[in-house]
Amino acid sequence: MKYEEIMPYGELLSDAFFLMIAVPVLYVFYFSTGIAYRFFVDRYWVCIKNARVKVFDLEYRAGRLYKLYNRMLKSAGELVLIVFSIILALALSWRLAIVLVLILWVSFYIFYYKAVLRDDHARLTIFRVSPKQFVEYSSSLSFILYFFVIVYDVWFFDLGIFSAIFLVLLSRVTFQSLNRLLGESIVLVRLFTA
């Protein structure tokens, strides 16, 4: 079997071009949002440094709100990264993008009700893991499940090799973002309820 039969030249060019465009755009977006975040947050918090703020009939020191604000912005950044990853996956394969959304949704639902609403001393599952460990291990298992879906798509639905490699790397970043988002959610629940 010739190499051209395994990897058609046209697919190689289109996938390589997409990767050449997508990776720098993603990094420029990541850097610019980080710089804009620091600029606006620093300007905003200088104004209310020692203030007391009322939120939902509860009074907080600005320092505590600063912690909440930072955690919420980190969570929002992870959420934006997840959404952007879904959009990139959609550009490569609508089937795999739908599967990614489904796995993320089910994972988030299970994580939230199984781990986020529990205290740090709770032990989950038969393996007696903490909520943070549960989120970390489960997101890794979700990645492995998605990896097998990608392999299935390559095998039976003619997904290109470069697209598959890009989707594997993209999904790893996505599930790491889900892990960090849920880790931040655990801390946010503790800060709001304390």
C-alpha positions as a Markdown table, in Angstrom:
| # | Residue | x | y | z |
|---|---|---|---|---|
| 1 | Met | 0.0 | 0.0 | 0.0 |
| 2 | Lys | 1.4 | 3.4 | -1.0 |
| 3 | Tyr | 1.7 | 6.3 | 1.3 |
| 4 | Glu | -0.7 | 8.3 | -0.9 |
| 5 | Glu | -3.4 | 5.8 | -0.3 |
| 6 | Ile | -3.0 | 6.0 | 3.4 |
| 7 | Met | -2.7 | 9.8 | 3.6 |
| 8 | Pro | -4.0 | 11.7 | 0.6 |
| 9 | Tyr | -2.0 | 14.8 | -0.3 |
| 10 | Gly | -5.0 | 17.1 | -0.4 |
| 11 | Glu | -6.0 | 16.1 | 3.2 |
| 12 | Leu | -2.5 | 16.7 | 4.4 |
| 13 | Leu | -2.4 | 20.2 | 3.0 |
| 14 | Ser | -5.8 | 21.2 | 4.3 |
| 15 | Asp | -5.1 | 19.8 | 7.8 |
| 16 | Ala | -1.7 | 21.4 | 7.9 |
| 17 | Phe | -3.1 | 24.7 | 6.9 |
| 18 | Phe | -5.9 | 24.5 | 9.5 |
| 19 | Leu | -3.3 | 23.7 | 12.2 |
| 20 | Met | -1.0 | 26.5 | 11.0 |
| 21 | Ile | -3.8 | 29.0 | 11.5 |
| 22 | Ala | -5.6 | 27.6 | 14.5 |
| 23 | Val | -2.6 | 27.2 | 16.9 |
| 24 | Pro | -1.3 | 30.8 | 16.6 |
| 25 | Val | -4.8 | 32.2 | 16.7 |
| 26 | Leu | -5.5 | 30.3 | 19.9 |
| 27 | Tyr | -2.2 | 31.4 | 21.6 |
| 28 | Val | -2.7 | 35.1 | 20.6 |
| 29 | Phe | -6.3 | 34.9 | 21.9 |
| 30 | Tyr | -5.0 | 33.4 | 25.2 |
| 31 | Phe | -2.2 | 36.0 | 25.7 |
| 32 | Ser | -4.4 | 39.0 | 24.8 |
| 33 | Thr | -7.2 | 37.9 | 27.2 |
| 34 | Gly | -4.6 | 37.4 | 30.0 |
| 35 | Ile | -3.1 | 40.9 | 29.4 |
| 36 | Ala | -6.6 | 42.5 | 29.2 |
| 37 | Tyr | -7.6 | 40.7 | 32.4 |
| 38 | Arg | -4.6 | 41.9 | 34.4 |
| 39 | Phe | -5.1 | 45.5 | 33.1 |
| 40 | Phe | -8.8 | 45.8 | 33.9 |
| 41 | Val | -8.6 | 43.9 | 37.2 |
| 42 | Asp | -5.7 | 45.9 | 38.5 |
| 43 | Arg | -7.5 | 49.2 | 37.6 |
| 44 | Tyr | -10.8 | 48.1 | 39.2 |
| 45 | Trp | -9.4 | 46.7 | 42.5 |
| 46 | Val | -7.3 | 49.9 | 43.2 |
| 47 | Cys | -10.6 | 51.8 | 43.3 |
| 48 | Ile | -12.3 | 49.6 | 46.0 |
| 49 | Lys | -9.3 | 48.3 | 47.9 |
| 50 | Asn | -10.6 | 48.8 | 51.4 |
| 51 | Ala | -14.3 | 49.0 | 50.8 |
| 52 | Arg | -17.0 | 46.8 | 52.2 |
| 53 | Val | -19.5 | 45.5 | 49.7 |
| 54 | Lys | -23.0 | 44.2 | 50.1 |
| 55 | Val | -23.9 | 41.1 | 47.9 |
| 56 | Phe | -27.2 | 39.4 | 48.4 |
| 57 | Asp | -27.8 | 41.0 | 51.8 |
| 58 | Leu | -24.4 | 39.8 | 53.0 |
| 59 | Glu | -21.5 | 42.3 | 53.7 |
| 60 | Tyr | -18.0 | 41.3 | 52.5 |
| 61 | Arg | -14.6 | 42.9 | 52.8 |
| 62 | Ala | -13.2 | 43.8 | 49.4 |
| 63 | Gly | -10.2 | 41.5 | 50.1 |
| 64 | Arg | -12.6 | 38.5 | 50.3 |
| 65 | Leu | -14.4 | 39.7 | 47.2 |
| 66 | Tyr | -11.1 | 40.0 | 45.4 |
| 67 | Lys | -10.5 | 36.2 | 46.1 |
| 68 | Leu | -14.0 | 35.4 | 44.8 |
| 69 | Tyr | -13.4 | 37.7 | 41.8 |
| 70 | Asn | -10.1 | 36.1 | 40.9 |
| 71 | Arg | -11.6 | 32.6 | 41.2 |
| 72 | Met | -14.6 | 33.5 | 39.1 |
| 73 | Leu | -12.5 | 35.0 | 36.4 |
| 74 | Lys | -10.3 | 31.9 | 36.4 |
| 75 | Ser | -13.4 | 29.8 | 36.0 |
| 76 | Ala | -14.7 | 32.0 | 33.2 |
| 77 | Gly | -11.4 | 31.7 | 31.4 |
| 78 | Glu | -11.5 | 27.9 | 31.6 |
| 79 | Leu | -15.1 | 28.0 | 30.4 |
| 80 | Val | -14.1 | 30.2 | 27.4 |
| 81 | Leu | -11.3 | 27.8 | 26.6 |
| 82 | Ile | -13.7 | 24.9 | 26.7 |
| 83 | Val | -16.1 | 26.7 | 24.3 |
| 84 | Phe | -13.3 | 27.6 | 22.0 |
| 85 | Ser | -12.2 | 24.0 | 21.9 |
| 86 | Ile | -15.7 | 22.8 | 21.0 |
| 87 | Ile | -15.7 | 25.3 | 18.2 |
| 88 | Leu | -12.4 | 24.1 | 16.9 |
| 89 | Ala | -13.6 | 20.5 | 17.2 |
| 90 | Leu | -16.7 | 21.5 | 15.3 |
| 91 | Ala | -14.5 | 22.8 | 12.5 |
| 92 | Leu | -12.9 | 19.4 | 12.1 |
| 93 | Ser | -15.7 | 17.0 | 12.7 |
| 94 | Trp | -19.3 | 17.7 | 13.7 |
| 95 | Arg | -19.7 | 14.1 | 15.0 |
| 96 | Leu | -16.7 | 14.4 | 17.4 |
| 97 | Ala | -17.8 | 17.9 | 18.5 |
| 98 | Ile | -21.2 | 16.6 | 19.5 |
| 99 | Val | -19.6 | 13.7 | 21.3 |
| 100 | Leu | -17.3 | 16.1 | 23.1 |
| 101 | Val | -20.2 | 18.3 | 24.2 |
| 102 | Leu | -22.1 | 15.2 | 25.4 |
| 103 | Ile | -19.1 | 13.9 | 27.4 |
| 104 | Leu | -18.4 | 17.3 | 28.9 |
| 105 | Trp | -22.0 | 17.8 | 29.8 |
| 106 | Val | -22.4 | 14.4 | 31.5 |
| 107 | Ser | -19.0 | 14.8 | 33.2 |
| 108 | Phe | -19.9 | 18.3 | 34.5 |
| 109 | Tyr | -23.2 | 17.0 | 35.8 |
| 110 | Ile | -21.7 | 14.1 | 37.6 |
| 111 | Phe | -18.8 | 16.1 | 38.9 |
| 112 | Tyr | -21.0 | 18.9 | 40.2 |
| 113 | Tyr | -23.4 | 16.7 | 42.1 |
| 114 | Lys | -20.9 | 14.1 | 43.2 |
| 115 | Ala | -17.9 | 16.3 | 44.1 |
| 116 | Val | -18.5 | 20.0 | 44.1 |
| 117 | Leu | -21.3 | 20.1 | 46.6 |
| 118 | Arg | -19.3 | 17.9 | 49.1 |
| 119 | Asp | -16.9 | 19.0 | 51.8 |
| 120 | Asp | -13.2 | 18.4 | 51.5 |
| 121 | His | -13.2 | 15.6 | 54.1 |
| 122 | Ala | -15.9 | 13.5 | 52.2 |
| 123 | Arg | -14.7 | 10.3 | 50.6 |
| 124 | Leu | -16.3 | 9.3 | 47.3 |
| 125 | Thr | -16.7 | 6.0 | 45.5 |
| 126 | Ile | -15.4 | 2.7 | 46.6 |
| 127 | Phe | -11.9 | 4.0 | 46.2 |
| 128 | Arg | -12.4 | 6.6 | 49.0 |
| 129 | Val | -11.0 | 9.5 | 47.0 |
| 130 | Ser | -11.4 | 13.2 | 48.0 |
| 131 | Pro | -13.7 | 15.4 | 45.8 |
| 132 | Lys | -10.7 | 17.0 | 44.1 |
| 133 | Gln | -9.2 | 13.6 | 43.3 |
| 134 | Phe | -12.6 | 12.4 | 42.0 |
| 135 | Val | -12.7 | 15.3 | 39.6 |
| 136 | Glu | -9.1 | 14.8 | 38.5 |
| 137 | Tyr | -9.4 | 11.0 | 37.9 |
| 138 | Ser | -12.9 | 11.3 | 36.3 |
| 139 | Ser | -11.7 | 14.0 | 33.9 |
| 140 | Ser | -8.8 | 11.7 | 32.9 |
| 141 | Leu | -11.3 | 8.8 | 32.3 |
| 142 | Ser | -13.5 | 11.2 | 30.2 |
| 143 | Phe | -10.4 | 12.0 | 28.1 |
| 144 | Ile | -9.7 | 8.3 | 27.6 |
| 145 | Leu | -13.3 | 7.7 | 26.6 |
| 146 | Tyr | -13.1 | 10.5 | 24.1 |
| 147 | Phe | -9.8 | 9.2 | 22.8 |
| 148 | Phe | -11.5 | 5.9 | 22.0 |
| 149 | Val | -14.3 | 7.8 | 20.2 |
| 150 | Ile | -11.6 | 9.5 | 18.1 |
| 151 | Val | -9.9 | 6.2 | 17.3 |
| 152 | Tyr | -13.3 | 4.8 | 16.3 |
| 153 | Asp | -14.0 | 7.8 | 14.0 |
| 154 | Val | -10.6 | 7.4 | 12.4 |
| 155 | Trp | -11.1 | 3.7 | 11.8 |
| 156 | Phe | -14.7 | 3.8 | 10.5 |
| 157 | Phe | -15.5 | 7.3 | 9.4 |
| 158 | Asp | -12.4 | 8.4 | 7.5 |
| 159 | Leu | -11.1 | 11.1 | 9.9 |
| 160 | Gly | -7.7 | 12.2 | 8.8 |
| 161 | Ile | -4.6 | 11.4 | 10.9 |
| 162 | Phe | -3.6 | 15.1 | 11.4 |
| 163 | Ser | -7.2 | 16.0 | 12.4 |
| 164 | Ala | -7.2 | 13.1 | 14.8 |
| 165 | Ile | -3.9 | 14.1 | 16.4 |
| 166 | Phe | -5.1 | 17.7 | 16.7 |
| 167 | Leu | -8.4 | 16.5 | 18.3 |
| 168 | Val | -6.6 | 14.4 | 20.8 |
| 169 | Leu | -4.4 | 17.3 | 21.8 |
| 170 | Leu | -7.4 | 19.7 | 21.8 |
| 171 | Ser | -9.5 | 17.3 | 23.9 |
| 172 | Arg | -6.7 | 16.9 | 26.4 |
| 173 | Val | -6.6 | 20.6 | 26.9 |
| 174 | Thr | -10.4 | 20.7 | 27.1 |
| 175 | Phe | -10.6 | 18.0 | 29.8 |
| 176 | Gln | -7.7 | 19.7 | 31.8 |
| 177 | Ser | -9.8 | 22.9 | 31.6 |
| 178 | Leu | -12.8 | 21.1 | 32.8 |
| 179 | Asn | -10.7 | 19.7 | 35.7 |
| 180 | Arg | -9.5 | 23.2 | 36.6 |
| 181 | Leu | -13.0 | 24.7 | 36.2 |
| 182 | Leu | -14.4 | 22.2 | 38.6 |
| 183 | Gly | -11.5 | 22.7 | 41.0 |
| 184 | Glu | -12.3 | 26.4 | 41.0 |
| 185 | Ser | -16.0 | 25.6 | 41.5 |
| 186 | Ile | -15.2 | 23.6 | 44.6 |
| 187 | Val | -13.2 | 26.5 | 46.0 |
| 188 | Leu | -15.9 | 29.0 | 45.0 |
| 189 | Val | -18.6 | 27.0 | 46.7 |
| 190 | Arg | -16.5 | 27.0 | 49.9 |
| 191 | Leu | -15.9 | 30.8 | 49.7 |
| 192 | Phe | -19.5 | 31.6 | 49.1 |
| 193 | Thr | -20.9 | 29.4 | 51.8 |
| 194 | Ala | -18.2 | 30.3 | 54.4 |
